[in-house]
Amino acid sequence: MSHSPIGQPPPGTDLSADHPLDLSSVIATYVLAVVAVGLRFYTRFKVQGVRTLADDWMIVLALSAHSNLNSDLLVVNENPSIGRHVWSVPQTQVQEMMRILFPFVVLYVISAPLIKLSIILFYRRIFGMTYSIWFCVFLTVGYFVSGIIAFLVCCRPVSYYWTQFTNPVGGKCVYDLYNFYISYAGVNVITDVAILLVPMPIVWSLQMRRAQKLLVCGILLIGGFVCVASLIRIYYITFLKSGDYTWVIGKVFMWSSIEPCIGILCACLPTLHPLIRTVLSRVFGTSSARYVASRNQEATNKKTFIRRQRPLDWDETLLTTHDIQVEMSGVRRDHHTEDGHITVDMEFQIVEESNQLSKR
């Protein structure tokens, strides 16, 4: 592309039209993402009382990159060309918008794989490192490396990415940027679907009741909302082919921010199960005996042979173990202590219905 992409407006185009960018949905999803990450760490430290692991810190890196992305979005929203037809604004404003778009794309290319890696590391913590999980790791890393390299070398010099609108002969783009946007977005959806489906066979191979398998799969498939957001983003990217960048880029910016926020939220929700269970037990009086049995699963499973030596954290136990029945004899009542645990004034016996992580 050695010439300016701005040609003549299509017949009937209202050059006075203007539709400013509405950031309310962006702000709302970003706040939810920040709260989800905060609750994730609260759950780890206060509810479970365990140390943070690699998947927790990976989501922090993703949120950090995405926060910078949103900062770029706030800056570009001040550009008067956004929401107006490209033929009705000075090309210097278009150049400024593209200059801000460049780091925005880089930050998106960084944050999306970090979210995926956080989910993959969460799978690894629960199920161990299987060949399918290794495949997802290589797929995600390859997706990131190829994407960042392809984008950084798309224009020569790099600054031609934004100066092409004011200096068309000052460089060249080695391939059509629209093809990069649409292909990278398509690969993004493919990797999302692959990561969603990978743990399903592992879950179904466990000796669990069908209802429990469906529950665990449902928790893990919450990430499907990311795929929906990604498809909506692709829909708006297709409008970039018209060349009317300033008119259509607002929706692309918006969904490029919303999609990672939903991804961060979905990556955190399975880790919040212990917190939700604790809150529900205090508010609605959920069976305290089952609560204690879940917390004491490490001690009762010492006789069970599992693949790992590290004790399972509470969220891992809730996702991968079976129902535990607590048989109690006597009539004396249990009572709550100040820290939310339960003290039982009688002997009780824990009966495991099936072995943890044993395969059929």
C-alpha positions as CSV (number, residue, x, y, z in Angstrom):
1,M,0.0,0.0,0.0
2,S,2.0,2.9,-1.2
3,H,-0.8,5.4,-1.6
4,S,-3.3,7.0,0.7
5,P,-6.2,4.7,1.5
6,I,-8.6,7.7,1.5
7,G,-10.4,7.9,-1.9
8,Q,-13.7,9.4,-2.8
9,P,-16.8,9.0,-0.6
10,P,-19.5,6.7,-1.9
11,P,-22.5,8.4,-3.5
12,G,-25.1,9.5,-0.9
13,T,-22.7,9.7,2.0
14,D,-23.7,12.3,4.5
15,L,-20.4,13.9,5.4
16,S,-22.0,15.9,8.2
17,A,-23.1,12.8,10.1
18,D,-21.5,12.2,13.5
19,H,-21.9,9.3,16.0
20,P,-19.6,9.7,19.0
21,L,-18.2,6.7,20.9
22,D,-20.1,5.6,24.0
23,L,-17.7,4.2,26.6
24,S,-20.3,3.3,29.2
25,S,-20.2,-0.5,28.4
26,V,-16.4,-0.4,28.3
27,I,-16.2,1.2,31.7
28,A,-18.8,-1.3,33.2
29,T,-17.0,-4.4,31.9
30,Y,-13.6,-3.0,33.0
31,V,-14.9,-2.4,36.5
32,L,-16.3,-6.0,36.6
33,A,-12.9,-7.3,35.5
34,V,-11.0,-5.4,38.2
35,V,-13.5,-6.5,40.8
36,A,-13.2,-10.1,39.7
37,V,-9.4,-10.1,39.9
38,G,-9.6,-8.5,43.4
39,L,-12.1,-11.1,44.6
40,R,-9.8,-13.8,43.1
41,F,-6.9,-12.7,45.3
42,Y,-9.2,-12.2,48.3
43,T,-10.5,-15.8,47.9
44,R,-6.9,-17.1,47.7
45,F,-5.6,-15.2,50.8
46,K,-8.7,-14.9,53.1
47,V,-11.1,-17.7,52.2
48,Q,-8.7,-20.5,51.3
49,G,-5.6,-19.2,53.1
50,V,-3.3,-20.5,50.3
51,R,-0.5,-18.9,48.3
52,T,-1.1,-17.5,44.9
53,L,0.1,-19.4,41.8
54,A,1.1,-18.8,38.3
55,D,-2.4,-18.6,36.9
56,D,-3.3,-15.9,39.4
57,W,-0.3,-13.7,38.5
58,M,-0.8,-14.3,34.8
59,I,-4.3,-12.7,35.0
60,V,-2.8,-9.8,36.8
61,L,-0.4,-9.2,33.9
62,A,-3.4,-9.5,31.5
63,L,-5.3,-6.9,33.5
64,S,-2.3,-4.6,33.6
65,A,-1.9,-4.8,29.8
66,H,-5.6,-4.2,29.4
67,S,-5.6,-1.2,31.7
68,N,-3.0,0.4,29.4
69,L,-5.2,-0.5,26.4
70,N,-8.1,1.3,28.0
71,S,-6.0,4.3,28.7
72,D,-5.3,4.5,24.9
73,L,-9.0,4.2,24.3
74,L,-9.7,7.2,26.6
75,V,-7.1,9.2,24.6
76,V,-8.5,8.2,21.2
77,N,-12.0,9.1,22.3
78,E,-10.8,12.7,22.5
79,N,-9.9,12.7,18.9
80,P,-12.5,14.7,17.0
81,S,-12.3,12.4,14.0
82,I,-13.8,9.4,15.8
83,G,-17.4,8.9,14.7
84,R,-17.1,11.0,11.6
85,H,-16.6,10.0,8.0
86,V,-13.0,9.9,7.0
87,W,-13.6,12.2,4.0
88,S,-14.9,15.0,6.2
89,V,-12.0,15.3,8.7
90,P,-8.4,16.6,8.2
91,Q,-6.0,13.8,7.4
92,T,-3.8,15.0,10.3
93,Q,-6.6,13.9,12.7
94,V,-6.7,10.5,10.9
95,Q,-3.0,10.2,11.3
96,E,-3.2,11.0,15.0
97,M,-6.0,8.4,15.4
98,M,-3.8,5.7,13.7
99,R,-0.8,6.7,15.8
100,I,-2.9,5.9,18.9
101,L,-4.3,2.8,17.3
102,F,-0.8,1.3,16.9
103,P,0.0,0.8,20.6
104,F,-3.7,-0.2,21.2
105,V,-3.3,-3.1,18.8
106,V,0.0,-4.1,20.4
107,L,-1.6,-4.1,23.9
108,Y,-4.5,-6.2,22.6
109,V,-2.1,-8.7,21.0
110,I,-0.4,-9.0,24.4
111,S,-3.4,-9.1,26.8
112,A,-5.5,-11.7,24.9
113,P,-2.8,-14.5,25.1
114,L,-2.1,-13.7,28.7
115,I,-5.8,-14.3,29.6
116,K,-5.6,-17.6,27.6
117,L,-2.4,-18.7,29.4
118,S,-4.0,-17.9,32.8
119,I,-6.9,-20.3,31.9
120,I,-4.5,-23.0,30.7
121,L,-2.4,-22.8,33.9
122,F,-5.6,-23.1,35.9
123,Y,-6.4,-26.3,33.9
124,R,-2.9,-27.5,34.7
125,R,-3.3,-26.9,38.4
126,I,-6.5,-29.0,38.4
127,F,-5.9,-31.7,35.9
128,G,-2.2,-31.9,35.6
129,M,-0.2,-31.4,32.4
130,T,-1.8,-33.5,29.6
131,Y,-0.9,-33.5,25.9
132,S,-4.0,-31.5,25.1
133,I,-3.0,-28.8,27.6
134,W,0.5,-28.7,26.2
135,F,-1.1,-28.3,22.7
136,C,-3.0,-25.2,24.0
137,V,0.2,-23.8,25.5
138,F,2.0,-24.0,22.1
139,L,-1.1,-22.8,20.2
140,T,-1.4,-19.7,22.5
141,V,2.3,-18.9,22.5
142,G,2.5,-19.3,18.7
143,Y,-0.6,-17.2,18.3
144,F,1.0,-14.4,20.3
145,V,4.5,-14.5,18.7
146,S,3.2,-14.7,15.2
147,G,0.7,-11.9,15.8
148,I,3.1,-9.5,17.4
149,I,5.8,-10.1,14.7
150,A,3.3,-9.8,11.8
151,F,1.9,-6.5,13.1
152,L,5.3,-4.9,13.9
153,V,6.7,-5.6,10.4
154,C,3.5,-4.8,8.5
155,C,4.7,-1.3,7.5
156,R,8.1,-0.1,6.5
157,P,9.1,2.0,8.3
158,V,6.9,1.2,11.3
159,S,5.8,4.9,11.5
160,Y,4.2,4.5,8.0
161,Y,1.4,2.8,9.8
162,W,0.1,6.2,10.8
163,T,2.0,8.6,8.5
164,Q,0.5,7.1,5.3
165,F,-2.4,9.4,5.5
166,T,-0.3,12.6,5.4
167,N,2.7,11.2,3.5
168,P,1.6,8.4,1.1
169,V,5.0,8.1,-0.6
170,G,6.9,7.9,2.7
171,G,6.9,4.1,3.0
172,K,4.8,1.1,2.2
173,C,2.8,-1.6,3.9
174,V,3.8,-5.1,2.9
175,Y,0.3,-6.5,3.1
176,D,-3.3,-5.3,3.6
177,L,-3.8,-4.4,7.2
178,Y,-7.5,-5.4,7.0
179,N,-6.4,-9.0,6.2
180,F,-4.2,-9.0,9.3
181,Y,-7.1,-7.7,11.6
182,I,-9.6,-10.2,10.3
183,S,-7.3,-13.2,10.2
184,Y,-5.9,-12.5,13.7
185,A,-9.4,-12.1,15.1
186,G,-10.4,-15.4,13.5
187,V,-7.4,-17.3,15.0
188,N,-8.3,-15.7,18.3
189,V,-11.8,-17.3,18.2
190,I,-10.3,-20.7,17.2
191,T,-7.9,-20.6,20.2
192,D,-10.7,-19.7,22.5
193,V,-12.8,-22.6,21.3
194,A,-9.9,-25.0,21.6
195,I,-9.1,-23.9,25.1
196,L,-12.8,-24.3,26.1
197,L,-13.1,-27.8,24.7
198,V,-9.7,-29.2,25.9
199,P,-10.8,-30.0,29.6
200,M,-14.1,-31.6,28.6
201,P,-12.8,-35.1,27.8
202,I,-10.7,-35.0,31.0
203,V,-13.8,-34.2,33.1
204,W,-15.8,-36.9,31.5
205,S,-13.1,-39.5,32.1
206,L,-13.4,-38.9,35.9
207,Q,-15.5,-41.2,38.1
208,M,-18.1,-38.6,38.9
209,R,-21.8,-38.6,38.7
210,R,-23.2,-37.3,35.4
211,A,-24.8,-34.3,37.2
212,Q,-21.4,-33.4,38.7
213,K,-19.7,-33.7,35.3
214,L,-22.3,-31.4,33.8
215,L,-21.8,-28.9,36.6
216,V,-18.0,-28.8,36.2
217,C,-18.3,-28.5,32.4
218,G,-20.8,-25.7,32.8
219,I,-18.4,-23.8,35.1
220,L,-15.6,-24.2,32.6
221,L,-17.8,-23.3,29.6
222,I,-18.5,-19.9,31.1
223,G,-15.7,-18.8,28.9
224,G,-18.0,-19.2,25.9
225,F,-19.1,-15.7,26.5
226,V,-15.7,-14.6,25.3
227,C,-16.3,-16.3,22.0
228,V,-19.5,-14.4,21.6
229,A,-17.7,-11.1,22.2
230,S,-15.0,-12.1,19.8
231,L,-17.5,-12.8,17.0
232,I,-19.2,-9.4,17.6
233,R,-15.7,-7.8,17.3
234,I,-15.1,-9.6,14.0
235,Y,-18.4,-8.3,12.8
236,Y,-17.4,-4.7,13.3
237,I,-13.9,-5.3,12.0
238,T,-15.4,-6.3,8.6
239,F,-16.6,-2.7,8.2
240,L,-12.9,-1.5,8.1
241,K,-12.8,-2.8,4.5
242,S,-14.8,0.2,3.4
243,G,-11.8,2.4,4.2
244,D,-14.0,4.7,6.3
245,Y,-11.8,4.1,9.4
246,T,-12.9,7.0,11.5
247,W,-16.5,6.2,11.1
248,V,-16.4,2.5,12.0
249,I,-13.3,2.3,14.2
250,G,-15.2,3.4,17.4
251,K,-17.1,0.0,17.6
252,V,-13.9,-1.9,16.9
253,F,-12.1,0.0,19.7
254,M,-15.1,-0.7,22.0
255,W,-15.3,-4.4,21.4
256,S,-11.6,-4.8,21.5
257,S,-11.8,-3.5,25.1
258,I,-15.0,-5.4,26.1
259,E,-13.8,-8.8,24.9
260,P,-10.7,-9.0,27.1
261,C,-12.7,-7.8,30.1
262,I,-15.1,-10.6,29.6
263,G,-12.2,-13.0,29.2
264,I,-10.7,-11.8,32.5
265,L,-14.1,-12.1,34.2
266,C,-14.6,-15.7,32.9
267,A,-11.1,-16.7,33.9
268,C,-11.7,-15.6,37.4
269,L,-15.2,-17.0,38.0
270,P,-14.2,-20.6,38.5
271,T,-11.7,-19.6,41.2
272,L,-14.4,-17.7,43.1
273,H,-16.4,-20.9,43.9
274,P,-15.0,-21.1,47.5
275,L,-16.0,-17.5,48.1
276,I,-19.5,-18.0,46.7
277,R,-19.9,-21.2,48.7
278,T,-18.9,-19.4,51.9
279,V,-21.2,-16.5,51.3
280,L,-24.1,-18.7,50.5
281,S,-23.5,-20.9,53.6
282,R,-23.6,-17.8,55.8
283,V,-26.5,-16.1,54.2
284,F,-28.7,-19.1,53.4
285,G,-27.5,-21.6,56.0
286,T,-25.9,-24.2,53.6
287,S,-25.1,-27.5,55.2
288,S,-22.1,-26.8,57.5
289,A,-21.1,-30.5,57.6
290,R,-20.6,-30.5,53.8
291,Y,-18.6,-27.3,54.1
292,V,-16.2,-28.8,56.6
293,A,-15.9,-32.0,54.6
294,S,-14.8,-30.0,51.6
295,R,-12.2,-28.1,53.6
296,N,-10.9,-31.3,55.1
297,Q,-10.6,-33.2,51.9
298,E,-6.8,-33.1,51.9
299,A,-6.7,-35.1,55.2
300,T,-9.3,-37.7,54.2
301,N,-7.7,-38.4,50.8
302,K,-4.2,-39.3,52.1
303,K,-5.0,-42.9,51.3
304,T,-6.0,-42.0,47.7
305,F,-3.3,-42.3,45.0
306,I,-3.2,-39.2,42.8
307,R,-0.8,-38.0,40.2
308,R,0.5,-35.0,42.2
309,Q,2.2,-34.6,45.5
310,R,1.1,-31.0,46.1
311,P,-2.1,-30.8,48.1
312,L,-5.1,-29.6,46.2
313,D,-6.4,-26.2,46.9
314,W,-10.0,-25.8,47.8
315,D,-11.2,-24.6,44.4
316,E,-9.4,-27.6,42.8
317,T,-11.1,-29.9,45.2
318,L,-14.5,-28.5,44.5
319,L,-14.1,-29.0,40.8
320,T,-12.6,-32.5,40.8
321,T,-13.9,-34.4,43.7
322,H,-17.1,-36.2,44.3
323,D,-19.9,-35.8,46.9
324,I,-18.8,-36.6,50.4
325,Q,-21.5,-37.7,52.8
326,V,-21.1,-37.0,56.5
327,E,-22.8,-39.6,58.6
328,M,-23.4,-38.3,62.2
329,S,-24.7,-40.1,65.2
330,G,-26.2,-38.6,68.3
331,V,-28.5,-35.6,68.8
332,R,-26.1,-32.9,70.0
333,R,-25.9,-29.8,67.8
334,D,-22.9,-28.3,66.1
335,H,-22.1,-24.6,66.4
336,H,-20.2,-21.9,64.4
337,T,-17.1,-20.3,65.6
338,E,-16.1,-16.7,64.9
339,D,-13.9,-17.6,61.9
340,G,-16.8,-19.3,60.2
341,H,-15.7,-22.9,60.8
342,I,-17.8,-25.5,62.6
343,T,-17.3,-27.4,65.8
344,V,-19.1,-30.7,66.2
345,D,-19.6,-32.1,69.7
346,M,-19.9,-35.7,68.6
347,E,-18.1,-38.3,66.6
348,F,-18.7,-38.4,62.9
349,Q,-17.6,-40.5,60.0
350,I,-16.7,-39.3,56.5
351,V,-17.6,-41.7,53.7
352,E,-16.2,-41.0,50.3
353,E,-18.5,-42.1,47.5
354,S,-15.6,-42.5,45.0
355,N,-11.9,-41.9,44.6
356,Q,-10.6,-38.5,43.6
357,L,-9.4,-38.1,40.1
358,S,-9.6,-41.9,39.5
359,K,-10.3,-42.8,35.9
360,R,-12.7,-45.4,34.6
